[in-house]
Amino acid sequence: MRIAQNGLLVMNPSSDIFPDIIAYFQNKYPFLEEKDIECVLGTVASKNFEIGEYFVKFDQINFNIFFVVSGLFKAYYLDNEGGEVIINFYKEYDISGNWYSTLLGESSKLCIEAIEPSFIIQVDIAEIDKLVYNNLNLLRVYNDILKEKLIKSLHNIWDNMNEKPEARYLKLLKEKPDLINRVPQKQIASYLGITPVSLSRIKKRILQQ
């Protein structure tokens, strides 16, 4: 492992964290061979984040996608009054990025900020494009990841338009129960599009059922 000019840690295939990452992707995508994953891992760098540090800020351009090894991030934009509107949380084994830059080459319209001490591995999307061009297995995974992101975005849009806050809270409890104890109530409320007071009422109703 060596330090690049931008402060990132450039990793080598013998890194202690790689066996767990390889096992995770082989379990999720059984058709992947270890050599496929090692091709990607050979291009990644890693970075530690303290609470309050940003993966990307407003108006920045960032062509990296990242994989959360440990920790927690929030993605948000600011409303007309300057308040945070949280659109997602990224925790261990989540893959994400600043898609405006990554896919469109545009300046970021949101921030991705660490809310716990965090450790990620990241890779430039251009490197991924080169790898998948000559590797059908990696191309399948790449397409699956993009489709998964699209489907989740469509579900979130639908839920926000049609589901009541209590239903969205129950869905969060089911899909990411650990976030309830890791994320401040104010941020959970922002994610659900309600006030902290309304969230307290929802939690109270659920406990009384």
Contacts in CASP RR format, 6 or more apart in sequence:
PFRMAT RR
TARGET T0000
AUTHOR 0000-0000-0000
METHOD contacts of the structure
MODEL  1
MRIAQNGLLVMNPSSDIFPDIIAYFQNKYPFLEEKDIECVLGTVASKNFE
IGEYFVKFDQINFNIFFVVSGLFKAYYLDNEGGEVIINFYKEYDISGNWY
STLLGESSKLCIEAIEPSFIIQVDIAEIDKLVYNNLNLLRVYNDILKEKL
IKSLHNIWDNMNEKPEARYLKLLKEKPDLINRVPQKQIASYLGITPVSLS
RIKKRILQQ
1 9 0 8 1.000
1 10 0 8 1.000
1 11 0 8 1.000
1 12 0 8 1.000
1 15 0 8 1.000
1 46 0 8 1.000
2 9 0 8 1.000
2 10 0 8 1.000
3 9 0 8 1.000
3 10 0 8 1.000
4 10 0 8 1.000
4 45 0 8 1.000
7 47 0 8 1.000
8 45 0 8 1.000
8 46 0 8 1.000
8 47 0 8 1.000
8 122 0 8 1.000
9 45 0 8 1.000
9 46 0 8 1.000
9 47 0 8 1.000
10 45 0 8 1.000
11 18 0 8 1.000
11 41 0 8 1.000
11 42 0 8 1.000
11 44 0 8 1.000
11 45 0 8 1.000
11 46 0 8 1.000
11 121 0 8 1.000
12 42 0 8 1.000
13 38 0 8 1.000
13 41 0 8 1.000
13 42 0 8 1.000
15 41 0 8 1.000
17 69 0 8 1.000
17 121 0 8 1.000
18 38 0 8 1.000
18 41 0 8 1.000
21 37 0 8 1.000
21 41 0 8 1.000
21 67 0 8 1.000
21 69 0 8 1.000
21 121 0 8 1.000
22 34 0 8 1.000
22 37 0 8 1.000
22 38 0 8 1.000
22 41 0 8 1.000
24 93 0 8 1.000
25 32 0 8 1.000
25 37 0 8 1.000
25 141 0 8 1.000
26 32 0 8 1.000
26 34 0 8 1.000
26 37 0 8 1.000
29 137 0 8 1.000
29 140 0 8 1.000
29 141 0 8 1.000
29 144 0 8 1.000
31 137 0 8 1.000
31 140 0 8 1.000
32 137 0 8 1.000
32 138 0 8 1.000
32 141 0 8 1.000
33 137 0 8 1.000
36 135 0 8 1.000
36 137 0 8 1.000
36 138 0 8 1.000
39 131 0 8 1.000
39 135 0 8 1.000
39 138 0 8 1.000
40 123 0 8 1.000
40 128 0 8 1.000
40 131 0 8 1.000
40 138 0 8 1.000
41 121 0 8 1.000
43 123 0 8 1.000
43 124 0 8 1.000
43 127 0 8 1.000
43 128 0 8 1.000
43 131 0 8 1.000
44 121 0 8 1.000
44 122 0 8 1.000
44 123 0 8 1.000
45 121 0 8 1.000
45 122 0 8 1.000
45 123 0 8 1.000
46 69 0 8 1.000
46 119 0 8 1.000
46 120 0 8 1.000
46 121 0 8 1.000
46 122 0 8 1.000
47 119 0 8 1.000
47 120 0 8 1.000
47 122 0 8 1.000
48 117 0 8 1.000
48 118 0 8 1.000
48 119 0 8 1.000
49 55 0 8 1.000
49 73 0 8 1.000
49 114 0 8 1.000
49 117 0 8 1.000
49 118 0 8 1.000
49 119 0 8 1.000
49 120 0 8 1.000
50 114 0 8 1.000
50 117 0 8 1.000
51 114 0 8 1.000
51 115 0 8 1.000
51 116 0 8 1.000
51 117 0 8 1.000
52 113 0 8 1.000
52 114 0 8 1.000
52 115 0 8 1.000
53 113 0 8 1.000
53 114 0 8 1.000
54 111 0 8 1.000
54 112 0 8 1.000
54 113 0 8 1.000
54 114 0 8 1.000
55 62 0 8 1.000
55 66 0 8 1.000
55 73 0 8 1.000
55 97 0 8 1.000
55 98 0 8 1.000
55 112 0 8 1.000
55 113 0 8 1.000
55 114 0 8 1.000
55 120 0 8 1.000
56 62 0 8 1.000
56 97 0 8 1.000
56 98 0 8 1.000
56 101 0 8 1.000
56 108 0 8 1.000
56 110 0 8 1.000
56 111 0 8 1.000
56 112 0 8 1.000
57 108 0 8 1.000
57 111 0 8 1.000
58 77 0 8 1.000
58 78 0 8 1.000
58 107 0 8 1.000
58 108 0 8 1.000
58 109 0 8 1.000
58 110 0 8 1.000
58 111 0 8 1.000
59 107 0 8 1.000
59 108 0 8 1.000
60 98 0 8 1.000
60 101 0 8 1.000
60 107 0 8 1.000
60 108 0 8 1.000
61 101 0 8 1.000
61 105 0 8 1.000
61 106 0 8 1.000
61 107 0 8 1.000
61 108 0 8 1.000
62 97 0 8 1.000
62 98 0 8 1.000
62 101 0 8 1.000
62 102 0 8 1.000
62 108 0 8 1.000
63 101 0 8 1.000
63 102 0 8 1.000
63 105 0 8 1.000
63 124 0 8 1.000
63 125 0 8 1.000
63 126 0 8 1.000
64 97 0 8 1.000
64 98 0 8 1.000
64 102 0 8 1.000
64 122 0 8 1.000
64 123 0 8 1.000
64 124 0 8 1.000
64 125 0 8 1.000
65 95 0 8 1.000
65 96 0 8 1.000
65 97 0 8 1.000
65 102 0 8 1.000
65 122 0 8 1.000
65 123 0 8 1.000
65 125 0 8 1.000
65 128 0 8 1.000
66 95 0 8 1.000
66 96 0 8 1.000
66 97 0 8 1.000
66 120 0 8 1.000
66 121 0 8 1.000
66 122 0 8 1.000
67 93 0 8 1.000
67 94 0 8 1.000
67 95 0 8 1.000
67 120 0 8 1.000
67 121 0 8 1.000
67 122 0 8 1.000
68 90 0 8 1.000
68 91 0 8 1.000
68 92 0 8 1.000
68 93 0 8 1.000
68 94 0 8 1.000
68 95 0 8 1.000
68 118 0 8 1.000
68 119 0 8 1.000
68 120 0 8 1.000
69 92 0 8 1.000
69 119 0 8 1.000
69 120 0 8 1.000
69 121 0 8 1.000
70 92 0 8 1.000
70 117 0 8 1.000
70 118 0 8 1.000
70 119 0 8 1.000
71 91 0 8 1.000
71 92 0 8 1.000
71 114 0 8 1.000
71 116 0 8 1.000
71 117 0 8 1.000
71 118 0 8 1.000
71 119 0 8 1.000
72 89 0 8 1.000
72 90 0 8 1.000
72 91 0 8 1.000
72 114 0 8 1.000
72 115 0 8 1.000
72 116 0 8 1.000
72 118 0 8 1.000
72 179 0 8 1.000
72 182 0 8 1.000
72 183 0 8 1.000
73 89 0 8 1.000
73 90 0 8 1.000
73 91 0 8 1.000
73 96 0 8 1.000
73 112 0 8 1.000
73 113 0 8 1.000
73 114 0 8 1.000
73 115 0 8 1.000
73 118 0 8 1.000
74 86 0 8 1.000
74 88 0 8 1.000
74 89 0 8 1.000
74 90 0 8 1.000
74 112 0 8 1.000
74 113 0 8 1.000
74 115 0 8 1.000
74 183 0 8 1.000
74 187 0 8 1.000
75 86 0 8 1.000
75 87 0 8 1.000
75 88 0 8 1.000
75 89 0 8 1.000
75 90 0 8 1.000
75 96 0 8 1.000
75 110 0 8 1.000
75 111 0 8 1.000
75 112 0 8 1.000
75 113 0 8 1.000
76 84 0 8 1.000
76 85 0 8 1.000
76 86 0 8 1.000
76 87 0 8 1.000
76 110 0 8 1.000
76 111 0 8 1.000
76 113 0 8 1.000
76 190 0 8 1.000
77 84 0 8 1.000
77 85 0 8 1.000
77 87 0 8 1.000
77 109 0 8 1.000
77 110 0 8 1.000
77 111 0 8 1.000
78 84 0 8 1.000
78 85 0 8 1.000
79 85 0 8 1.000
84 187 0 8 1.000
84 190 0 8 1.000
85 190 0 8 1.000
85 193 0 8 1.000
86 187 0 8 1.000
86 190 0 8 1.000
86 191 0 8 1.000
87 110 0 8 1.000
87 156 0 8 1.000
87 191 0 8 1.000
88 96 0 8 1.000
88 156 0 8 1.000
88 191 0 8 1.000
89 176 0 8 1.000
89 179 0 8 1.000
89 183 0 8 1.000
89 191 0 8 1.000
90 96 0 8 1.000
90 112 0 8 1.000
91 176 0 8 1.000
91 178 0 8 1.000
91 179 0 8 1.000
91 182 0 8 1.000
95 145 0 8 1.000
96 112 0 8 1.000
96 149 0 8 1.000
97 112 0 8 1.000
98 108 0 8 1.000
98 110 0 8 1.000
98 112 0 8 1.000
99 149 0 8 1.000
100 106 0 8 1.000
100 107 0 8 1.000
100 108 0 8 1.000
100 109 0 8 1.000
100 110 0 8 1.000
101 107 0 8 1.000
101 108 0 8 1.000
102 125 0 8 1.000
103 125 0 8 1.000
115 183 0 8 1.000
115 187 0 8 1.000
116 182 0 8 1.000
128 138 0 8 1.000
128 142 0 8 1.000
131 138 0 8 1.000
132 138 0 8 1.000
132 139 0 8 1.000
132 142 0 8 1.000
133 139 0 8 1.000
159 167 0 8 1.000
159 168 0 8 1.000
159 171 0 8 1.000
160 168 0 8 1.000
160 193 0 8 1.000
163 171 0 8 1.000
165 192 0 8 1.000
165 193 0 8 1.000
165 194 0 8 1.000
165 198 0 8 1.000
165 199 0 8 1.000
165 202 0 8 1.000
166 202 0 8 1.000
166 205 0 8 1.000
166 206 0 8 1.000
168 192 0 8 1.000
169 188 0 8 1.000
169 192 0 8 1.000
169 199 0 8 1.000
169 202 0 8 1.000
169 203 0 8 1.000
169 206 0 8 1.000
170 206 0 8 1.000
172 179 0 8 1.000
172 180 0 8 1.000
172 188 0 8 1.000
172 191 0 8 1.000
172 192 0 8 1.000
173 180 0 8 1.000
179 188 0 8 1.000
180 188 0 8 1.000
183 191 0 8 1.000
185 196 0 8 1.000
185 199 0 8 1.000
185 200 0 8 1.000
186 196 0 8 1.000
188 199 0 8 1.000
189 195 0 8 1.000
189 196 0 8 1.000
189 198 0 8 1.000
189 199 0 8 1.000
192 199 0 8 1.000
194 202 0 8 1.000
END
